[in-house]
Amino acid sequence: MAVLPYNARLPMATSSAPEAGQLIAALAEPSLRELAARGRIQSFRKDVVIIQEGDYGDTLYVLLAGRVKVFATGENDREVVIDTHGPGEYVGEMALDGGPRSASVITLEPTVCSVVTRVTLRDHITQHPDFAFDLLAKVIRRARRATMNVKNLALLDVYGRVARLLNDLPVEREGQRVVPERLTHQDIAARVGASREMISRLFKDLATGGYIEVQDRLIALKKPLPPAW
């Protein structure tokens, strides 16, 4: 499996109570704060696989700090990035039906989670029924996004997928559109289902054409991307 080189599935020591309390208090949703307070606080180093595709588990991970990447592997250990998440999100909900994990999750930086068991989540939903609707809505949004990704892979060429990604990710910063994540060509290749070499060629052409500017892996869109390449 592609996750084996990371070679780190053991967590660091659990977070101290004061730090954990501050991180939980920073969560925006009151119901999610209460759920996180019910879980076991756990810290993980960077590049730790906290969920392994194919494993069976009954835990939900509420992210309190850091960022994680959700990915799947296919033939020849090819990795496809499904999504990335930060504080206030949670991962692992797809296995709460008792089935195997549908994807792997790895930390992109030191990360703190509240690890919630299926029993704890059930008790929480019993006391806060509306949280079940929040959970269902999140599952639907993620399924809809996965469907869109499949459509992109089937209907768009590599440039079309790259252009859609670059148009979806940027935020406004100092008067220009900037992708907030520091992405390598390999990162982008994994997200759009292409080779790193193809991404490198596209980025070179886009930079030469004045469409993008890349400094220290930060991508700035200088003008609207062309509809085709």
C-alpha positions as CSV (number, residue, x, y, z in Angstrom):
1,M,0.0,0.0,0.0
2,A,1.2,3.5,-0.6
3,V,0.8,4.4,3.1
4,L,3.6,2.1,4.2
5,P,6.5,4.5,3.5
6,Y,5.0,6.9,6.0
7,N,5.8,4.2,8.6
8,A,4.1,6.1,11.5
9,R,0.8,5.1,12.9
10,L,1.6,5.6,16.5
11,P,0.4,8.9,18.0
12,M,2.3,11.3,20.2
13,A,1.3,11.7,23.9
14,T,-2.2,13.0,24.5
15,S,-2.7,16.7,24.8
16,S,-2.8,18.4,28.2
17,A,-6.2,19.2,29.6
18,P,-5.9,23.0,29.5
19,E,-4.7,23.0,25.8
20,A,-7.4,20.5,24.9
21,G,-10.1,22.7,26.5
22,Q,-8.9,25.7,24.6
23,L,-9.0,23.9,21.3
24,I,-12.5,22.5,21.9
25,A,-13.7,26.0,23.0
26,A,-12.5,27.4,19.7
27,L,-14.9,25.1,17.7
28,A,-17.7,27.2,16.2
29,E,-20.6,24.8,16.6
30,P,-21.9,24.2,20.2
31,S,-23.0,20.7,19.5
32,L,-19.7,19.8,18.0
33,R,-17.9,21.3,21.0
34,E,-19.9,19.1,23.3
35,L,-19.2,16.0,21.2
36,A,-15.5,16.7,21.1
37,A,-15.5,17.1,24.9
38,R,-16.9,13.6,25.1
39,G,-14.0,12.1,23.2
40,R,-10.4,11.1,24.0
41,I,-8.0,13.9,23.0
42,Q,-5.0,12.7,21.0
43,S,-2.1,14.4,19.3
44,F,-0.4,13.1,16.2
45,R,2.9,14.0,14.5
46,K,3.1,15.0,10.9
47,D,2.8,12.2,8.3
48,V,0.9,9.9,10.7
49,V,-1.8,7.6,9.1
50,I,-4.7,7.9,11.5
51,I,-7.2,6.0,9.4
52,Q,-6.1,3.2,7.1
53,E,-8.2,2.3,4.0
54,G,-9.8,-1.1,4.3
55,D,-9.5,-1.3,8.1
56,Y,-12.6,-1.7,10.3
57,G,-13.2,0.9,12.9
58,D,-15.9,2.6,14.9
59,T,-14.3,5.9,15.7
60,L,-14.9,9.5,14.5
61,Y,-12.0,12.0,14.6
62,V,-13.0,15.6,15.3
63,L,-10.2,17.9,14.2
64,L,-9.2,20.5,16.8
65,A,-5.9,21.6,15.3
66,G,-3.7,20.9,12.3
67,R,-4.7,19.5,8.8
68,V,-5.3,16.1,7.4
69,K,-5.4,14.6,3.9
70,V,-8.0,12.0,2.8
71,F,-6.8,9.8,0.0
72,A,-7.3,6.4,-1.6
73,T,-4.9,4.1,-3.4
74,G,-5.4,2.1,-6.5
75,E,-3.4,-0.1,-8.8
76,N,0.4,0.4,-8.7
77,D,0.0,2.2,-5.4
78,R,-1.3,5.3,-7.3
79,E,-2.6,7.8,-4.8
80,V,-5.7,9.9,-5.4
81,V,-6.4,12.8,-3.0
82,I,-10.1,13.0,-2.1
83,D,-10.0,16.1,0.2
84,T,-8.2,18.0,2.9
85,H,-9.7,19.1,6.2
86,G,-8.8,21.4,9.1
87,P,-10.1,22.4,12.6
88,G,-13.9,22.1,13.0
89,E,-14.2,19.2,10.5
90,Y,-14.3,15.5,11.2
91,V,-13.3,12.3,9.4
92,G,-14.1,8.7,9.8
93,E,-17.9,9.0,9.6
94,M,-18.1,6.6,6.6
95,A,-17.2,3.6,8.8
96,L,-19.8,4.2,11.5
97,D,-22.0,1.7,9.7
98,G,-19.7,-1.1,10.7
99,G,-18.1,-1.4,7.2
100,P,-14.4,-1.0,6.3
101,R,-12.8,2.4,6.0
102,S,-13.4,3.7,2.5
103,A,-10.2,5.9,2.4
104,S,-7.0,6.6,4.4
105,V,-6.4,9.8,6.4
106,I,-2.9,11.2,7.0
107,T,-1.8,14.2,9.0
108,L,-0.2,17.0,6.9
109,E,1.1,18.8,10.0
110,P,1.0,18.1,13.8
111,T,-2.6,17.5,14.5
112,V,-4.9,17.3,17.5
113,C,-8.1,15.3,17.4
114,S,-10.9,14.3,19.7
115,V,-11.4,10.6,19.1
116,V,-15.1,9.7,19.5
117,T,-16.5,6.1,19.6
118,R,-19.6,5.0,17.8
119,V,-21.3,4.5,21.2
120,T,-20.4,8.0,22.3
121,L,-21.7,9.5,19.1
122,R,-25.0,7.5,19.4
123,D,-25.4,8.9,23.0
124,H,-24.7,12.4,21.7
125,I,-27.2,12.1,18.9
126,T,-29.8,10.8,21.4
127,Q,-29.4,14.0,23.4
128,H,-28.9,16.3,20.4
129,P,-31.0,14.9,17.5
130,D,-30.2,17.8,15.3
131,F,-26.6,16.7,15.1
132,A,-27.8,13.7,13.1
133,F,-29.0,16.1,10.4
134,D,-25.7,17.9,10.5
135,L,-23.8,14.6,10.1
136,L,-26.1,13.5,7.3
137,A,-25.7,16.9,5.5
138,K,-21.9,16.6,5.7
139,V,-22.0,13.0,4.3
140,I,-24.3,14.2,1.4
141,R,-21.9,17.2,0.6
142,R,-18.9,14.9,0.6
143,A,-20.7,12.4,-1.6
144,R,-21.8,15.2,-4.0
145,R,-18.2,16.4,-4.2
146,A,-16.9,12.9,-4.8
147,T,-19.5,12.5,-7.6
148,M,-18.3,15.8,-9.2
149,N,-14.7,14.5,-9.0
150,V,-15.7,11.3,-10.8
151,K,-17.4,13.4,-13.5
152,N,-14.4,15.6,-13.9
153,L,-12.1,12.6,-14.4
154,A,-14.5,11.1,-17.0
155,L,-15.4,14.3,-18.9
156,L,-12.5,16.7,-18.6
157,D,-9.0,16.4,-19.9
158,V,-6.0,17.0,-17.6
159,Y,-5.9,20.7,-18.3
160,G,-9.6,21.0,-17.6
161,R,-9.2,19.3,-14.3
162,V,-6.3,21.5,-13.3
163,A,-8.1,24.6,-14.4
164,R,-11.2,23.7,-12.3
165,L,-9.0,23.0,-9.3
166,L,-7.1,26.3,-9.6
167,N,-10.4,28.2,-10.0
168,D,-11.9,26.5,-6.9
169,L,-9.1,26.8,-4.4
170,P,-8.0,30.5,-4.5
171,V,-8.9,33.1,-1.9
172,E,-8.5,36.9,-2.1
173,R,-5.3,38.1,-0.5
174,E,-3.8,41.6,-1.0
175,G,-5.7,42.2,-4.1
176,Q,-4.9,38.9,-5.9
177,R,-6.3,35.4,-6.0
178,V,-3.9,33.0,-4.2
179,V,-4.2,29.3,-3.5
180,P,-3.8,29.2,0.3
181,E,-2.2,25.7,0.4
182,R,1.5,25.2,-0.5
183,L,1.0,22.6,-3.2
184,T,3.7,20.7,-5.1
185,H,3.2,19.4,-8.6
186,Q,2.8,15.9,-7.1
187,D,0.1,17.2,-4.8
188,I,-1.8,18.6,-7.7
189,A,-1.3,15.5,-9.8
190,A,-2.8,13.4,-7.0
191,R,-5.8,15.6,-6.8
192,V,-6.6,15.6,-10.5
193,G,-5.5,12.1,-11.4
194,A,-2.5,12.9,-13.6
195,S,1.2,12.5,-13.7
196,R,3.6,14.9,-12.0
197,E,5.4,15.4,-15.4
198,M,2.1,16.5,-17.1
199,I,1.4,19.0,-14.3
200,S,4.9,20.4,-14.5
201,R,4.5,21.0,-18.2
202,L,1.1,22.6,-17.8
203,F,2.4,24.9,-15.0
204,K,5.4,25.9,-17.0
205,D,3.2,26.9,-19.9
206,L,0.7,28.7,-17.7
207,A,3.6,30.6,-16.0
208,T,5.1,31.5,-19.3
209,G,1.8,32.8,-20.5
210,G,1.4,35.0,-17.5
211,Y,-1.6,33.2,-16.1
212,I,0.0,32.1,-12.9
213,E,2.9,32.9,-10.7
214,V,4.5,30.4,-8.3
215,Q,6.7,31.5,-5.4
216,D,7.7,29.1,-2.6
217,R,4.9,26.7,-3.8
218,L,2.3,29.5,-3.4
219,I,0.2,29.8,-6.6
220,A,-1.2,33.2,-7.6
221,L,-3.6,33.5,-10.4
222,K,-2.6,36.6,-12.4
223,K,-5.5,36.5,-14.9
224,P,-8.4,34.3,-15.9
225,L,-7.2,30.9,-17.1
226,P,-7.9,30.0,-20.8
227,P,-10.9,27.7,-21.4
228,A,-8.7,25.2,-23.1
229,W,-5.0,24.4,-23.6
